[in-house]
């Protein structure tokens, strides 16, 4: 591994309890508290959640999450008979 300049590293490790890697201070200045690897893993977990965005009648768009999102989508159509 190459040498890393010490001024680029923060004095605090990654916020993930299983990871104690010191990450780039420029990343910390942007407000991140996770190293790149842990941040990518956290983003994938958030993106993997199921969600549905539906336009409600005479209202704005609403986001429905969870297993019942499909059922909610079926119920908001006023012309659906079943």
C-alpha positions in Angstrom: 0.0 0.0 0.0 1.1 3.5 -0.7 1.8 6.1 1.9 -1.0 8.4 2.8 -0.3 12.0 3.9 -1.3 12.4 7.6 -2.9 15.7 7.0 -5.6 14.1 4.9 -6.7 11.7 7.6 -9.2 12.7 10.3 -8.5 12.0 14.0 -11.7 10.0 14.3 -12.3 6.6 12.9 -15.3 5.6 10.8 -18.7 5.8 12.7 -19.4 2.1 11.9 -18.6 0.1 15.1 -17.2 -2.8 13.2 -14.8 -0.5 11.2 -12.1 1.7 12.7 -10.5 3.1 9.5 -9.4 6.7 9.6 -10.9 8.4 6.6 -10.1 11.5 4.5 -10.6 14.8 6.3 -12.1 16.3 3.1 -14.9 13.7 3.4 -15.4 14.7 7.1 -15.7 18.4 6.1 -18.6 17.4 3.8 -20.4 16.0 6.8 -19.8 12.3 6.2 -19.1 10.1 9.3 -18.5 6.8 7.4 -15.5 5.7 5.4 -16.1 5.1 1.6 -16.7 1.4 2.0 -19.1 1.6 4.9 -20.9 4.6 3.2 -21.4 2.6 0.1 -22.8 -0.4 2.0 -25.2 1.9 3.9 -26.4 3.5 0.6 -27.0 0.1 -0.9 -29.2 -0.9 2.1 -31.3 2.3 1.8 -31.7 1.8 -2.0 -32.7 -1.8 -1.5 -35.9 -0.9 0.4 -39.1 -1.3 -1.5 -41.0 1.9 -2.1 -43.7 3.1 -4.4 -44.5 6.7 -5.4 -48.1 7.3 -6.2 -50.0 10.4 -7.4 -53.0 10.9 -5.2 -56.2 12.4 -6.7 -56.0 16.3 -6.5 -53.0 16.0 -4.2 -49.3 15.7 -4.5 -47.2 12.6 -4.9 -46.8 10.3 -1.9 -44.2 7.7 -1.2 -45.5 4.4 0.3 -43.0 1.9 1.7 -43.2 -1.6 3.0 -45.1 -4.7 2.0 -48.4 -2.9 1.8 -47.4 -0.4 -0.9 -48.7 -2.7 -3.7 -52.1 -3.0 -1.9 -52.3 0.8 -1.4 -51.6 1.3 -5.1 -54.5 -1.0 -6.0 -56.9 0.8 -3.6 -56.3 4.4 -4.9 -57.7 3.7 -8.4 -61.3 4.8 -8.2 -62.2 3.0 -11.5 -61.0 -0.4 -10.3 -63.9 -2.7 -9.5 -62.0 -5.5 -7.7 
